[in-house]
Amino acid sequence: MNLLATIVQASGDYARARTLFADSLAIRRTVFGDDSAQAASAEFNLGMLLLLRLKQTREAQVHLARAVEIGAKTLAPNHGNLANYRLGLGSALRETGRLAEAEAMLQLALPAFETIAAPRGIDIATTRGELACIALARGRSGAREQIDAALATIVRVSPDNQQAQRLRDCR
């Protein structure tokens, strides 16, 4: 069901994808338990759809926070999935102006991505871009250049990356 939701999302039917992701989450909770790695993954998928495609940031925060909470209990501190959950939550927190919380979450994600040498550098660039957006909101110099550098990496490797538009918007 999760794979089907991903395919439906890629086709642009976000409402149907949301239903499928929510159903997948419910099934995973029933089969594996509320605090399982499988539930965390489903929480993340639903949260990212809500954040990036449906622009329902506050609801996305609930699911992404739950993914981080579960991941912190079930995964190693530098696990790639936990780092992605933190990046997603940090992105959502930044979008709602919760900059200190966002920065703290992103600062936890970045070293994990660097430690695991995240493939193609997208996750590192996205995290650095999100941190630069926070710096820009706080009026720090050099932030625009950091956003541009992050965008250059993301677009070079993955031209249709969903997070790139968020970085462009903050710029």
C-alpha positions as CSV (number, residue, x, y, z in Angstrom):
1,M,0.0,0.0,0.0
2,N,2.9,2.4,0.8
3,L,4.4,1.7,-2.6
4,L,1.0,2.3,-4.3
5,A,0.7,5.6,-2.3
6,T,4.2,6.7,-3.6
7,I,3.2,5.9,-7.2
8,V,-0.1,7.8,-6.8
9,Q,1.7,10.7,-5.3
10,A,4.2,10.8,-8.2
11,S,1.2,10.9,-10.6
12,G,0.0,14.0,-8.8
13,D,-3.2,12.6,-7.1
14,Y,-2.2,13.9,-3.7
15,A,-5.6,13.4,-2.1
16,R,-5.7,9.7,-3.0
17,A,-2.0,9.4,-1.9
18,R,-2.9,10.9,1.4
19,T,-5.6,8.3,1.9
20,L,-3.3,5.5,1.0
21,F,-0.5,6.7,3.2
22,A,-2.9,7.1,6.1
23,D,-4.3,3.6,5.5
24,S,-0.7,2.3,5.4
25,L,0.0,4.0,8.7
26,A,-3.0,2.4,10.3
27,I,-2.1,-1.1,9.1
28,R,1.5,-0.7,10.2
29,R,0.4,0.4,13.6
30,T,-2.0,-2.6,13.9
31,V,0.5,-5.2,12.6
32,F,3.8,-3.9,14.0
33,G,2.8,-1.6,16.9
34,D,2.5,2.1,17.4
35,D,6.2,2.5,18.3
36,S,7.6,0.3,15.5
37,A,10.2,1.4,12.8
38,Q,7.5,0.5,10.3
39,A,5.1,3.0,11.9
40,A,7.8,5.7,12.0
41,S,8.4,5.3,8.3
42,A,4.7,5.6,7.5
43,E,4.4,8.7,9.7
44,F,7.3,10.2,7.8
45,N,5.8,9.5,4.4
46,L,2.4,10.9,5.3
47,G,4.1,13.9,7.0
48,M,6.2,14.7,3.9
49,L,3.2,14.5,1.6
50,L,1.4,16.9,3.9
51,L,4.4,19.3,4.0
52,L,5.6,19.3,0.5
53,R,2.6,18.7,-1.6
54,L,-0.6,19.5,0.4
55,K,1.0,22.5,2.2
56,Q,-0.6,21.4,5.5
57,T,2.4,22.2,7.6
58,R,0.9,22.0,11.1
59,E,-0.6,18.5,10.4
60,A,2.7,17.5,8.8
61,Q,4.5,18.5,12.0
62,V,2.4,16.1,14.0
63,H,3.4,13.1,11.8
64,L,7.0,14.1,11.4
65,A,7.4,14.7,15.2
66,R,6.0,11.2,15.8
67,A,8.4,9.7,13.2
68,V,11.3,11.4,15.1
69,E,10.0,10.3,18.5
70,I,9.8,6.7,17.3
71,G,13.0,6.8,15.4
72,A,14.9,8.1,18.4
73,K,13.8,5.1,20.3
74,T,14.3,2.4,17.7
75,L,17.2,3.6,15.5
76,A,20.9,4.4,16.1
77,P,21.6,8.1,16.6
78,N,23.3,8.4,13.2
79,H,20.8,6.3,11.2
80,G,19.9,7.7,7.9
81,N,16.1,7.3,8.4
82,L,16.3,9.2,11.7
83,A,18.3,11.9,10.1
84,N,15.6,12.2,7.3
85,Y,12.8,12.3,9.9
86,R,14.7,15.1,11.7
87,L,15.2,17.0,8.4
88,G,11.5,16.7,7.6
89,L,10.5,17.9,11.0
90,G,13.1,20.7,11.0
91,S,11.7,21.9,7.6
92,A,8.1,21.9,8.9
93,L,9.1,23.8,12.1
94,R,11.0,26.4,10.1
95,E,8.0,26.9,7.9
96,T,5.8,27.8,10.9
97,G,8.4,30.1,12.3
98,R,9.6,27.9,15.1
99,L,13.2,28.7,14.2
100,A,15.0,27.7,17.4
101,E,13.3,24.2,17.4
102,A,13.9,23.9,13.7
103,E,17.6,24.7,14.0
104,A,18.1,22.3,16.8
105,M,16.4,19.5,14.8
106,L,18.5,20.3,11.7
107,Q,21.7,20.4,13.7
108,L,21.0,16.9,14.8
109,A,20.4,15.7,11.3
110,L,23.4,17.3,9.6
111,P,26.2,15.3,11.3
112,A,24.3,12.1,10.7
113,F,24.1,12.8,7.0
114,E,27.8,13.7,7.0
115,T,28.8,10.6,8.9
116,I,26.9,8.2,6.6
117,A,28.1,10.2,3.5
118,A,24.6,10.7,2.4
119,P,24.3,9.7,-1.3
120,R,24.8,12.4,-3.9
121,G,24.9,15.1,-1.2
122,I,21.2,16.0,-1.5
123,D,20.4,15.5,2.2
124,I,23.5,17.4,3.3
125,A,22.7,20.2,0.9
126,T,19.0,20.3,1.9
127,T,19.9,20.4,5.6
128,R,22.4,23.2,5.1
129,G,19.9,25.1,2.9
130,E,17.2,24.8,5.6
131,L,19.8,26.1,8.2
132,A,20.7,28.9,5.8
133,C,17.0,29.8,5.5
134,I,16.9,30.1,9.3
135,A,20.0,32.3,9.2
136,L,18.4,34.5,6.6
137,A,15.3,34.9,8.7
138,R,17.5,36.0,11.5
139,G,19.3,38.6,9.3
140,R,22.7,36.8,9.2
141,S,25.0,37.7,6.4
142,G,26.0,35.1,3.8
143,A,22.8,33.2,4.2
144,R,21.6,33.8,0.6
145,E,24.9,32.5,-0.7
146,Q,24.6,29.4,1.4
147,I,21.0,28.8,0.1
148,D,22.3,29.2,-3.5
149,A,25.1,26.7,-2.9
150,A,22.6,24.2,-1.4
151,L,20.3,24.7,-4.4
152,A,23.1,24.3,-6.9
153,T,23.9,20.8,-5.4
154,I,20.3,19.8,-5.2
155,V,19.3,20.9,-8.7
156,R,22.4,19.4,-10.2
157,V,21.8,16.0,-8.8
158,S,18.0,16.0,-8.7
159,P,16.3,18.7,-10.8
160,D,12.8,18.0,-9.6
161,N,13.6,17.6,-5.9
162,Q,10.6,18.7,-3.8
163,Q,12.7,20.5,-1.2
164,A,14.4,22.8,-3.7
165,Q,11.3,24.9,-4.2
166,R,11.0,25.4,-0.4
167,L,14.6,26.8,-0.4
168,R,13.8,29.0,-3.4
169,D,10.8,30.3,-1.5
170,C,12.8,31.2,1.6
171,R,15.4,33.0,-0.5
